[in-house]
Amino acid sequence: MTKRLFDRDVLAAIRDGKMLAIRAGTAPHRFIGIWAVVVEGRVFVRSWSLKPRSWYRTFLEEPHGAIQVAGQEIAVHAVRTSSERFKDAVDRAYLEKYHTPGSIKYARDLGRAKSRATTTELVPRQER
């Protein structure tokens, strides 16, 4: 089975936007803004904080959620990434995208072991 990919406009909006609105799980709650990067046409996110009620921990228990981008809400499936090659590429992508004086510290932190271990790919999900 081939992995579904986001369309070009959605990828461009995620690549060019500073924040991605995300809701983890299927319980009704608000969208929050997180940093996201696009690597090889795929969308990746990392958690900076591993708090018990974080979006990342919610995805570990229930890998379905949604993002808001390019004027639409898109259902997603969260897939943990084990590939060191992709983790390295995501490290670089965060540093390239979030390089301003106010954000570089956080971009570097996202490349440290704790956050790197949370590397998650967001894949569009077919609604049933």
N, CA and C atoms as a LAMMPS dump frame, in Angstrom:
ITEM: TIMESTEP
0
ITEM: NUMBER OF ATOMS
384
ITEM: BOX BOUNDS ff ff ff
-5.0000000000000000e+02 5.0000000000000000e+02
-5.0000000000000000e+02 5.0000000000000000e+02
-5.0000000000000000e+02 5.0000000000000000e+02
ITEM: ATOMS id mol type element x y z
1 1 1 N 0.848 -1.183 0
2 1 2 C 0 0 0
3 1 3 C 0.888 1.238 0
4 2 1 N 0.614 2.179 -0.867
5 2 2 C 1.404 3.415 -0.898
6 2 3 C 0.855 4.398 0.123
7 3 1 N 1.788 5.151 0.694
8 3 2 C 1.416 6.154 1.66
9 3 3 C 0.749 7.32 0.949
10 4 1 N -0.324 7.808 1.5
11 4 2 C -0.967 9.002 0.935
12 4 3 C -0.097 10.209 1.241
13 5 1 N -0.07 11.141 0.33
14 5 2 C 0.705 12.362 0.514
15 5 3 C -0.223 13.567 0.443
16 6 1 N 0.207 14.66 1.057
17 6 2 C -0.545 15.904 0.96
18 6 3 C -0.373 16.477 -0.44
19 7 1 N -1.354 17.255 -0.894
20 7 2 C -1.209 17.871 -2.21
21 7 3 C -0.191 19.015 -2.142
22 8 1 N 0.251 19.464 -3.311
23 8 2 C 1.328 20.464 -3.408
24 8 3 C 1.013 21.759 -2.679
25 9 1 N -0.244 22.235 -2.765
26 9 2 C -0.599 23.493 -2.107
27 9 3 C -0.508 23.377 -0.593
28 10 1 N -0.954 22.248 -0.061
29 10 2 C -0.88 22.025 1.384
30 10 3 C 0.582 21.927 1.819
31 11 1 N 1.387 21.164 1.075
32 11 2 C 2.814 21.057 1.409
33 11 3 C 3.497 22.421 1.38
34 12 1 N 3.182 23.226 0.374
35 12 2 C 3.783 24.558 0.27
36 12 3 C 3.375 25.43 1.456
37 13 1 N 2.117 25.354 1.861
38 13 2 C 1.645 26.153 2.994
39 13 3 C 2.344 25.727 4.287
40 14 1 N 2.543 24.425 4.469
41 14 2 C 3.237 23.936 5.67
42 14 3 C 4.711 24.328 5.602
43 15 1 N 5.32 24.142 4.445
44 15 2 C 6.737 24.477 4.272
45 15 3 C 6.986 25.962 4.526
46 16 1 N 6.104 26.814 3.999
47 16 2 C 6.324 28.259 4.066
48 16 3 C 5.771 28.911 5.324
49 17 1 N 4.84 28.248 6.004
50 17 2 C 4.242 28.815 7.214
51 17 3 C 5.113 28.564 8.431
52 18 1 N 5.026 29.449 9.4
53 18 2 C 5.822 29.279 10.62
54 18 3 C 5.162 28.328 11.614
55 19 1 N 3.834 28.297 11.632
56 19 2 C 3.118 27.452 12.588
57 19 3 C 2.121 26.563 11.852
58 20 1 N 1.894 25.396 12.422
59 20 2 C 0.888 24.477 11.904
60 20 3 C -0.133 24.257 13.007
61 21 1 N -1.404 24.454 12.699
62 21 2 C -2.466 24.209 13.668
63 21 3 C -2.765 22.712 13.678
64 22 1 N -2.701 22.129 14.884
65 22 2 C -2.869 20.677 15.008
66 22 3 C -3.787 20.351 16.177
67 23 1 N -4.546 19.272 16.011
68 23 2 C -5.365 18.725 17.096
69 23 3 C -5.083 17.225 17.128
70 24 1 N -4.56 16.758 18.232
71 24 2 C -4.237 15.332 18.372
72 24 3 C -5.414 14.589 18.979
73 25 1 N -5.639 13.386 18.488
74 25 2 C -6.745 12.582 18.995
75 25 3 C -8.056 12.987 18.35
76 26 1 N -9.124 12.301 18.752
77 26 2 C -10.434 12.569 18.166
78 26 3 C -11.369 13.267 19.135
79 27 1 N -10.954 13.434 20.386
80 27 2 C -11.792 14.164 21.351
81 27 3 C -11.862 15.631 20.929
82 28 1 N -13.014 16.251 21.122
83 28 2 C -13.124 17.653 20.709
84 28 3 C -12.298 18.563 21.633
85 29 1 N -11.402 19.286 21.055
86 29 2 C -10.644 20.309 21.772
87 29 3 C -10.039 21.243 20.756
88 30 1 N -9.397 22.29 21.227
89 30 2 C -8.902 23.334 20.339
90 30 3 C -7.664 22.883 19.561
91 31 1 N -7.423 23.575 18.474
92 31 2 C -6.189 23.386 17.719
93 31 3 C -5.104 24.208 18.402
94 32 1 N -3.88 23.702 18.388
95 32 2 C -2.746 24.453 18.925
96 32 3 C -1.721 24.636 17.811
97 33 1 N -0.852 25.603 17.957
98 33 2 C 0.172 25.85 16.958
99 33 3 C 1.479 25.166 17.312
100 34 1 N 2.03 24.418 16.366
101 34 2 C 3.339 23.783 16.563
102 34 3 C 4.185 24.036 15.313
103 35 1 N 5.462 23.758 15.425
104 35 2 C 6.369 23.882 14.286
105 35 3 C 6.354 22.586 13.481
106 36 1 N 6.377 22.718 12.179
107 36 2 C 6.382 21.557 11.285
108 36 3 C 7.346 21.826 10.147
109 37 1 N 7.927 20.756 9.618
110 37 2 C 8.823 20.875 8.472
111 37 3 C 8.418 19.872 7.396
112 38 1 N 8.834 20.178 6.168
113 38 2 C 8.58 19.282 5.042
114 38 3 C 9.923 18.758 4.566
115 39 1 N 10.041 17.436 4.508
116 39 2 C 11.258 16.765 4.042
117 39 3 C 10.848 15.746 2.987
118 40 1 N 11.417 15.886 1.797
119 40 2 C 11.122 14.97 0.694
120 40 3 C 9.618 14.826 0.449
121 41 1 N 8.898 15.944 0.533
122 41 2 C 7.468 15.934 0.271
123 41 3 C 6.623 15.321 1.371
124 42 1 N 7.215 15.136 2.548
125 42 2 C 6.508 14.552 3.685
126 42 3 C 6.557 15.53 4.859
127 43 1 N 5.532 15.498 5.705
128 43 2 C 5.399 16.448 6.812
129 43 3 C 5.823 15.79 8.124
130 44 1 N 6.725 16.481 8.839
131 44 2 C 7.232 15.971 10.115
132 44 3 C 7.071 17.006 11.212
133 45 1 N 6.808 16.514 12.417
134 45 2 C 6.697 17.36 13.604
135 45 3 C 7.477 16.698 14.738
136 46 1 N 7.875 17.53 15.692
137 46 2 C 8.546 17.036 16.9
138 46 3 C 7.981 17.767 18.098
139 47 1 N 8.031 17.098 19.231
140 47 2 C 7.576 17.709 20.468
141 47 3 C 8.758 18.308 21.217
142 48 1 N 8.602 19.552 21.632
143 48 2 C 9.641 20.214 22.42
144 48 3 C 9.462 19.852 23.881
145 49 1 N 8.209 19.674 24.297
146 49 2 C 7.884 19.338 25.682
147 49 3 C 7.208 17.971 25.693
148 50 1 N 7.537 17.17 26.658
149 50 2 C 6.919 15.837 26.734
150 50 3 C 5.926 15.751 27.889
151 51 1 N 5.181 16.818 28.099
152 51 2 C 4.202 16.849 29.183
153 51 3 C 3.173 15.738 29.002
154 52 1 N 2.624 15.243 30.127
155 52 2 C 1.673 14.123 30.062
156 52 3 C 0.469 14.369 29.16
157 53 1 N -0.002 15.616 29.056
158 53 2 C -1.188 15.882 28.23
159 53 3 C -0.823 16.584 26.931
160 54 1 N 0.354 16.338 26.42
161 54 2 C 0.812 16.989 25.19
162 54 3 C 0.19 16.342 23.949
163 55 1 N 0.277 17.057 22.838
164 55 2 C -0.219 16.496 21.574
165 55 3 C 0.537 15.212 21.24
166 56 1 N 1.823 15.183 21.542
167 56 2 C 2.624 14 21.227
168 56 3 C 2.138 12.774 22.009
169 57 1 N 1.929 12.934 23.291
170 57 2 C 1.458 11.792 24.111
171 57 3 C 0.056 11.352 23.679
172 58 1 N -0.76 12.314 23.286
173 58 2 C -2.094 11.959 22.794
174 58 3 C -1.972 11.104 21.535
175 59 1 N -1.084 11.5 20.62
176 59 2 C -0.886 10.71 19.403
177 59 3 C -0.358 9.305 19.709
178 60 1 N 0.442 9.141 20.754
179 60 2 C 0.924 7.808 21.112
180 60 3 C -0.239 6.888 21.476
181 61 1 N -1.249 7.451 22.138
182 61 2 C -2.412 6.656 22.549
183 61 3 C -3.445 6.522 21.444
184 62 1 N -3.583 7.586 20.671
185 62 2 C -4.593 7.618 19.605
186 62 3 C -3.998 8.376 18.414
187 63 1 N -3.513 7.665 17.399
188 63 2 C -2.743 8.313 16.331
189 63 3 C -3.548 9.09 15.292
190 64 1 N -4.817 9.363 15.558
191 64 2 C -5.621 10.158 14.626
192 64 3 C -5.762 11.571 15.142
193 65 1 N -5.829 12.509 14.216
194 65 2 C -6.008 13.91 14.58
195 65 3 C -6.332 14.713 13.346
196 66 1 N -6.052 16.017 13.415
197 66 2 C -6.343 16.898 12.289
198 66 3 C -5.382 18.077 12.3
199 67 1 N -5.194 18.65 11.117
200 67 2 C -4.444 19.889 10.992
201 67 3 C -5.318 20.89 10.257
202 68 1 N -5.038 22.165 10.471
203 68 2 C -5.688 23.227 9.713
204 68 3 C -4.598 23.912 8.921
205 69 1 N -4.762 23.905 7.597
206 69 2 C -3.764 24.508 6.726
207 69 3 C -4.414 24.873 5.398
208 70 1 N -3.953 25.945 4.814
209 70 2 C -4.445 26.396 3.504
210 70 3 C -5.967 26.498 3.478
211 71 1 N -6.54 26.986 4.581
212 71 2 C -7.978 27.198 4.648
213 71 3 C -8.827 25.956 4.773
214 72 1 N -8.206 24.835 5.117
215 72 2 C -8.986 23.604 5.253
216 72 3 C -8.546 22.797 6.468
217 73 1 N -9.442 21.952 6.923
218 73 2 C -9.122 21.019 8.006
219 73 3 C -8.889 19.653 7.357
220 74 1 N -7.752 19.05 7.689
221 74 2 C -7.371 17.777 7.066
222 74 3 C -7.153 16.738 8.158
223 75 1 N -7.836 15.612 8.034
224 75 2 C -7.643 14.513 8.976
225 75 3 C -6.274 13.897 8.731
226 76 1 N -5.551 13.592 9.826
227 76 2 C -4.213 13.02 9.7
228 76 3 C -4.058 11.792 10.586
229 77 1 N -3.075 11.007 10.226
230 77 2 C -2.632 9.854 11.003
231 77 3 C -1.184 10.142 11.388
232 78 1 N -0.839 9.974 12.649
233 78 2 C 0.52 10.228 13.133
234 78 3 C 1.314 8.927 13.136
235 79 1 N 2.483 8.951 12.496
236 79 2 C 3.33 7.768 12.39
237 79 3 C 4.701 8.108 12.957
238 80 1 N 5.111 7.416 14.016
239 80 2 C 6.434 7.655 14.59
240 80 3 C 7.501 7.247 13.591
241 81 1 N 8.56 8.037 13.528
242 81 2 C 9.635 7.808 12.568
243 81 3 C 10.819 7.147 13.257
244 82 1 N 11.273 6.029 12.712
245 82 2 C 12.45 5.375 13.28
246 82 3 C 13.68 5.56 12.393
247 83 1 N 13.492 6.019 11.189
248 83 2 C 14.584 6.181 10.232
249 83 3 C 15.566 7.269 10.676
250 84 1 N 16.8 6.886 10.88
251 84 2 C 17.835 7.857 11.256
252 84 3 C 18.08 8.832 10.109
253 85 1 N 17.958 8.367 8.899
254 85 2 C 18.14 9.25 7.745
255 85 3 C 17.108 10.374 7.759
256 86 1 N 15.85 10.025 8.017
257 86 2 C 14.823 11.061 8.075
258 86 3 C 15.001 11.942 9.309
259 87 1 N 15.375 11.354 10.431
260 87 2 C 15.596 12.172 11.632
261 87 3 C 16.703 13.202 11.384
262 88 1 N 17.781 12.787 10.717
263 88 2 C 18.861 13.726 10.375
264 88 3 C 18.352 14.834 9.456
265 89 1 N 17.542 14.458 8.472
266 89 2 C 16.998 15.437 7.529
267 89 3 C 16.042 16.4 8.237
268 90 1 N 15.273 15.893 9.191
269 90 2 C 14.359 16.736 9.958
270 90 3 C 15.159 17.701 10.831
271 91 1 N 16.26 17.224 11.433
272 91 2 C 17.156 18.124 12.192
273 91 3 C 17.539 19.319 11.322
274 92 1 N 18.031 19.038 10.136
275 92 2 C 18.486 20.095 9.22
276 92 3 C 17.335 21.013 8.817
277 93 1 N 16.177 20.41 8.548
278 93 2 C 15.023 21.202 8.111
279 93 3 C 14.578 22.184 9.199
280 94 1 N 14.577 21.753 10.452
281 94 2 C 14.209 22.668 11.541
282 94 3 C 15.206 23.82 11.629
283 95 1 N 16.491 23.527 11.524
284 95 2 C 17.508 24.58 11.619
285 95 3 C 17.425 25.557 10.448
286 96 1 N 17.099 25.049 9.266
287 96 2 C 16.974 25.924 8.094
288 96 3 C 15.714 26.782 8.17
289 97 1 N 14.617 26.217 8.628
290 97 2 C 13.348 26.937 8.638
291 97 3 C 13.243 27.923 9.799
292 98 1 N 13.701 27.516 10.968
293 98 2 C 13.55 28.321 12.181
294 98 3 C 14.918 28.845 12.612
295 99 1 N 15.43 29.808 11.872
296 99 2 C 16.797 30.277 12.072
297 99 3 C 16.906 31.703 12.61
298 100 1 N 15.779 32.322 12.946
299 100 2 C 15.84 33.69 13.46
300 100 3 C 16.457 33.683 14.863
301 101 1 N 16.977 34.839 15.306
302 101 2 C 17.583 34.883 16.644
303 101 3 C 16.651 34.39 17.756
304 102 1 N 15.348 34.662 17.647
305 102 2 C 14.417 34.23 18.68
306 102 3 C 14.032 32.766 18.621
307 103 1 N 14.253 32.12 17.49
308 103 2 C 13.803 30.73 17.35
309 103 3 C 14.932 29.707 17.269
310 104 1 N 16.144 30.119 16.981
311 104 2 C 17.224 29.149 16.749
312 104 3 C 17.495 28.246 17.959
313 105 1 N 17.381 28.81 19.166
314 105 2 C 17.604 27.992 20.375
315 105 3 C 16.621 26.811 20.405
316 106 1 N 15.359 27.099 20.084
317 106 2 C 14.335 26.047 20.104
318 106 3 C 14.546 25.055 18.962
319 107 1 N 14.955 25.551 17.813
320 107 2 C 15.25 24.66 16.687
321 107 3 C 16.392 23.715 17.052
322 108 1 N 17.399 24.244 17.729
323 108 2 C 18.509 23.375 18.176
324 108 3 C 18.013 22.352 19.185
325 109 1 N 17.174 22.802 20.13
326 109 2 C 16.618 21.882 21.132
327 109 3 C 15.82 20.759 20.47
328 110 1 N 15.12 21.073 19.382
329 110 2 C 14.349 20.041 18.688
330 110 3 C 15.239 18.986 18.04
331 111 1 N 16.535 19.276 17.908
332 111 2 C 17.481 18.306 17.369
333 111 3 C 18.164 17.468 18.433
334 112 1 N 17.903 17.769 19.706
335 112 2 C 18.509 16.992 20.797
336 112 3 C 17.754 15.675 20.985
337 113 1 N 18.387 14.73 21.647
338 113 2 C 17.869 13.355 21.746
339 113 3 C 16.415 13.273 22.198
340 114 1 N 16.035 14.043 23.226
341 114 2 C 14.68 13.952 23.774
342 114 3 C 13.636 14.285 22.708
343 115 1 N 13.816 15.389 22.011
344 115 2 C 12.842 15.786 20.982
345 115 3 C 12.999 14.959 19.719
346 116 1 N 14.217 14.645 19.369
347 116 2 C 14.48 13.849 18.169
348 116 3 C 13.738 12.514 18.235
349 117 1 N 13.638 11.951 19.443
350 117 2 C 12.941 10.669 19.637
351 117 3 C 11.443 10.788 19.376
352 118 1 N 10.921 12.016 19.333
353 118 2 C 9.482 12.206 19.095
354 118 3 C 9.159 12.461 17.629
355 119 1 N 10.131 12.339 16.742
356 119 2 C 9.904 12.638 15.322
357 119 3 C 8.696 11.85 14.81
358 120 1 N 7.726 12.579 14.31
359 120 2 C 6.453 12.005 13.891
360 120 3 C 6.101 12.521 12.502
361 121 1 N 5.709 11.606 11.631
362 121 2 C 5.224 12.006 10.315
363 121 3 C 3.711 12.122 10.362
364 122 1 N 3.199 13.186 9.775
365 122 2 C 1.753 13.339 9.634
366 122 3 C 1.366 12.942 8.22
367 123 1 N 0.438 12.018 8.115
368 123 2 C 0.001 11.478 6.831
369 123 3 C -1.5 11.762 6.692
370 124 1 N -1.943 12.258 5.526
371 124 2 C -3.378 12.489 5.353
372 124 3 C -4.153 11.184 5.513
373 125 1 N -5.301 11.283 6.137
374 125 2 C -6.102 10.094 6.442
375 125 3 C -7.418 10.168 5.683
376 126 1 N -7.816 9.064 5.113
377 126 2 C -9.116 8.974 4.444
378 126 3 C -10.197 8.983 5.513
379 127 1 N -11.174 9.848 5.358
380 127 2 C -12.329 9.82 6.265
381 127 3 C -13.222 8.653 5.875
382 128 1 N -13.738 7.983 6.869
383 128 2 C -14.636 6.841 6.598
384 128 3 C -16.065 7.233 6.821
